[in-house]
């Protein structure tokens, strides 16, 4: 029984990897066929239904996996920040490493975030919301530690995630030189958002006193 369960997990993994391997800058998940995914995984098309009810269910499993990869990214960044101290620089470097290791997962998130499938859009947005919430919690903690309050940590997190996703999309097919330029630009823009929120927090505290 244990061996059978293990084999089932391996086949499920092979199907997910096969679908992921078909994605590229020119090809999204919606263009995949069940037959080509099973062929790439080395199983018969009829065996697919032992693991997924339909191809979209496999896609949603990949979205879940991309969310897990993002949460792992957050944990890695926290550990590195604790050692290096530079939150923005360390986070950007960690994110670019994530892109290098999970390019097709990120492509899936980008495409399905605004795709035609509502279940996919909902699933992707749920993962992004979770990521924003975790980032906002981290921003509040760091702001308290540094005694530099933010005007609205959740809005800051939303702005940062939007910016990171946009630059991440550019970085996917960029050259090494272009990636370095993007990293520098992203770090500067993230600092601008952070400093802007800190400044707004100061202004909002002073206004009641002046009134």
ZAVEXLO-537004 format. One record per residue (C-alpha): x, y negated, z negated. Coordinates in steps of 0.1 Angstrom, whole numbers, plus 5000, padded with zeros to 4 digits. Layout:
N
XYZ
...
# end
This chain:
211
500050005000
502849764991
504649845023
501449785043
500849455026
504449345032
504149435069
500849245072
502648935057
505548975081
503148995111
501248695099
504548505096
505548615131
502348475145
502748145128
506448125139
505448215175
502847945176
505247695161
507947785186
505647705215
505247345204
507347075219
507446705228
505246785258
502947055243
500547045214
498747315195
495447275214
497147395246
498247725232
496448045240
495948345218
497548575244
500848385246
501048355209
500648725203
503048805232
505648585216
505048745182
505349095198
501849225189
498749315208
496049045212
493549255194
495749275163
495648895160
492148915144
493549125115
495348805103
493348515116
489648465126
490648245154
493648045167
492447725149
492747915116
496347985124
496847615132
495247515098
497647755081
500547565098
499147235086
499147375050
502747485055
503647135067
502146995035
504147235014
507347135033
506546765025
506146844988
509447034988
510946725005
509646514976
511246744950
514546744969
514446364971
513746334933
516746544925
519046354948
517746014935
518546134900
522146194911
522645904935
520445634921
519445484955
515745574959
515145434994
518445535010
518245884995
514645935005
515245825041
518346055044
516246345030
513346275053
515646285084
517046615072
513446745070
512846635106
515846825117
514647145100
510947105106
510546915139
507647125152
505747115119
506046735120
504946725156
501846925146
501046675118
501546375141
499346515169
496546665149
496246355127
494446185155
493446495175
490046585187
489446855161
487746725130
488847025108
492446955118
492146585112
490646645078
493346895068
496146665080
494746365062
494346575030
498046655031
499046295038
496846175009
498446414986
501846294997
500845934992
499546004957
502846174947
504845894961
502645634943
503245814910
507045814917
506945444925
505145364893
507545564873
510645394889
508945054885
508445114848
511945244843
513444934861
510944694846
510044574881
506244604883
504544664917
501444474928
499744804939
501745124939
499245314960
499145054987
502945044987
502945424991
500445415020
502445145038
505645345033
504245665045
502745505076
506145345084
508045675078
505645865101
505945605128
509745605127
509745985123
507846015156
510545805173
513346005156
512146345168
513646315203
516146045196
519946085201
522246085171
523145725176
519545625179
518645815148
521345625128
519845295141
516345415131
517545515096
519045175090
515944995103
513645215082
515645155050
515444785055
511744785062
511045005032
512944765010
510944475024
507744645014
509044724980
510344374973
507244224987
505144414963
507344324934
507143954944
503343974946
503244124911
505143834898
502943584916
499743744903
500943734867
501843354870
498543254886
496243294856
498743094835
498742804860
494842814862
# end
